Amino acid sequence: MFKGVSLIFVGILFLSILLVTACGGSPVVQNGDIIKVDYTGTLSDGTVFDSSIGKTPLGFTVGSGQMIAGFDKAVLGMKKGETKKVTIPANQAYGQRDESLVQVVNKSQLAAGMNPQVGDQLQSSNGMVVTVTTTTDTTITVDANPPMAGKDLTFEITLVELTKKAN
């Protein structure tokens, strides 16, 4: 009796493998794949800071360093048409704020006639982009931290297109 049951089990297993192989599964995102996604990014208070909805989907090669690490990780295993919501901690997004990147600069050190306002972005002599955060009559305070540094980011991501990497 067990011999017959074993043969039936093996037969069913073999048939199942054939069906899965013949039908093929939906491909899933892996490192090296080229994908396009629609996304909406929000802060912890629900404020939308970026979105591709109504625009061209965002295209990138997964795992290539084009995206923040947490976003790359979030799309792994997704199938075309799938939507997921993921919260990416600051350390997998733009990192924690570094207060040593906030500097007070005397206006006398600026180019003649330059009068930066709060929110202006300036490029330093070494190419670093800084944002003016405060001004006084004699100084400006600049911040070289990325604007999203220290923030957990939530994304709703929909996989729109998947091109498998060439083997």
C-alpha positions as CSV (number, residue, x, y, z in Angstrom):
1,M,0.0,0.0,0.0
2,F,2.7,2.5,0.9
3,K,4.5,1.7,-2.4
4,G,1.4,2.7,-4.4
5,V,0.8,5.9,-2.4
6,S,4.5,6.8,-2.9
7,L,4.2,6.4,-6.6
8,I,1.0,8.5,-6.7
9,F,2.7,11.2,-4.6
10,V,5.7,11.2,-6.9
11,G,3.4,11.4,-9.9
12,I,1.5,14.4,-8.5
13,L,4.8,16.1,-7.6
14,F,6.2,15.5,-11.1
15,L,3.0,16.8,-12.7
16,S,3.1,19.9,-10.5
17,I,6.7,20.6,-11.5
18,L,5.8,20.3,-15.1
19,L,2.8,22.7,-14.8
20,V,4.9,25.3,-13.0
21,T,7.7,25.0,-15.5
22,A,5.4,25.1,-18.5
23,C,3.3,28.1,-17.3
24,G,6.4,29.9,-16.0
25,G,6.0,32.1,-13.0
26,S,5.8,35.8,-13.0
27,P,9.3,37.2,-13.0
28,V,10.4,39.0,-9.8
29,V,12.8,41.9,-9.4
30,Q,16.4,40.9,-8.7
31,N,19.6,43.0,-8.5
32,G,20.7,44.0,-12.0
33,D,17.2,44.2,-13.4
34,I,16.1,47.4,-15.1
35,I,12.7,48.5,-13.7
36,K,10.3,51.4,-13.9
37,V,8.1,52.3,-10.9
38,D,5.4,54.7,-9.9
39,Y,5.9,56.0,-6.3
40,T,4.7,58.4,-3.7
41,G,7.1,59.4,-0.9
42,T,5.7,60.7,2.4
43,L,7.2,61.8,5.7
44,S,6.1,60.4,9.1
45,D,3.4,63.2,9.3
46,G,1.9,62.2,6.0
47,T,3.4,65.1,4.0
48,V,4.1,64.1,0.4
49,F,7.7,65.1,-0.5
50,D,7.9,63.5,-4.0
51,S,5.8,61.5,-6.4
52,S,5.9,60.2,-10.0
53,I,2.1,59.8,-10.2
54,G,0.9,61.6,-13.3
55,K,4.5,61.9,-14.6
56,T,7.0,59.5,-16.2
57,P,7.7,56.5,-14.1
58,L,11.1,56.4,-12.4
59,G,13.5,54.0,-14.2
60,F,16.7,52.6,-12.7
61,T,18.9,49.5,-12.5
62,V,18.3,47.7,-9.2
63,G,21.3,47.4,-6.9
64,S,23.5,49.8,-9.0
65,G,23.6,52.6,-6.4
66,Q,21.3,54.9,-8.3
67,M,18.8,54.8,-5.5
68,I,18.9,55.0,-1.7
69,A,19.7,51.5,-0.3
70,G,16.3,51.0,1.3
71,F,14.4,51.7,-2.0
72,D,16.6,49.2,-3.8
73,K,15.9,46.6,-1.1
74,A,12.1,47.4,-1.1
75,V,11.7,46.5,-4.8
76,L,13.4,43.2,-4.6
77,G,11.0,40.3,-5.2
78,M,8.2,42.5,-6.6
79,K,6.2,41.4,-9.7
80,K,4.9,43.6,-12.5
81,G,1.7,45.4,-11.4
82,E,2.4,44.8,-7.7
83,T,2.1,47.7,-5.2
84,K,3.7,47.8,-1.8
85,K,4.1,50.3,1.0
86,V,7.4,50.4,2.8
87,T,9.0,52.7,5.5
88,I,12.7,53.2,5.0
89,P,14.6,54.2,8.1
90,A,16.9,57.2,7.9
91,N,20.0,55.0,8.0
92,Q,18.9,53.2,4.7
93,A,17.8,56.5,3.1
94,Y,19.9,59.7,3.4
95,G,21.6,58.9,6.8
96,Q,21.4,60.7,10.1
97,R,21.9,64.4,10.3
98,D,25.6,65.4,10.9
99,E,25.7,68.7,12.8
100,S,29.3,69.2,11.8
101,L,28.0,69.9,8.3
102,V,26.2,73.1,9.7
103,Q,28.5,76.1,9.5
104,V,28.3,79.8,10.3
105,V,30.0,81.9,7.6
106,N,30.8,85.6,7.8
107,K,29.2,87.6,5.0
108,S,32.6,89.3,4.5
109,Q,33.8,85.9,3.1
110,L,31.2,85.9,0.4
111,A,31.6,87.3,-3.1
112,A,30.9,91.0,-3.4
113,G,27.2,91.8,-3.8
114,M,26.1,88.4,-2.8
115,N,23.1,88.5,-0.4
116,P,21.9,84.9,0.1
117,Q,18.4,84.4,1.6
118,V,17.1,81.5,3.7
119,G,16.4,78.5,1.5
120,D,19.0,79.5,-1.2
121,Q,21.3,76.8,-2.3
122,L,24.9,77.7,-2.8
123,Q,27.9,75.7,-4.1
124,S,31.1,75.9,-2.1
125,S,34.5,76.2,-3.7
126,N,35.0,72.4,-3.3
127,G,31.7,71.7,-5.1
128,M,29.6,70.9,-2.0
129,V,26.0,72.2,-2.2
130,V,24.8,73.9,0.9
131,T,21.4,75.4,2.0
132,V,21.2,78.7,3.7
133,T,19.2,78.1,6.9
134,T,19.5,81.5,8.7
135,T,20.9,85.0,8.0
136,T,21.9,87.9,10.2
137,D,23.4,91.3,9.2
138,T,26.9,89.8,9.4
139,T,26.6,86.0,9.0
140,I,24.8,83.2,7.2
141,T,24.3,79.7,8.5
142,V,24.6,77.0,5.9
143,D,23.8,73.3,6.1
144,A,25.4,70.6,3.9
145,N,23.2,67.8,5.1
146,P,20.8,66.3,2.5
147,P,17.3,67.8,3.1
148,M,16.0,64.3,4.0
149,A,18.8,63.4,6.3
150,G,17.6,62.0,9.7
151,K,14.1,61.3,8.3
152,D,12.3,58.0,8.0
153,L,10.7,57.9,4.5
154,T,7.5,56.0,3.5
155,F,7.0,55.0,-0.1
156,E,4.1,53.5,-1.9
157,I,5.7,51.7,-4.9
158,T,4.1,50.1,-7.9
159,L,6.2,48.1,-10.3
160,V,5.3,49.3,-13.8
161,E,7.9,47.6,-16.0
162,L,10.5,44.9,-15.4
163,T,13.4,44.1,-17.8
164,K,15.4,41.1,-16.6
165,K,19.2,41.5,-16.6
166,A,21.0,39.8,-19.4
167,N,22.8,36.6,-18.3
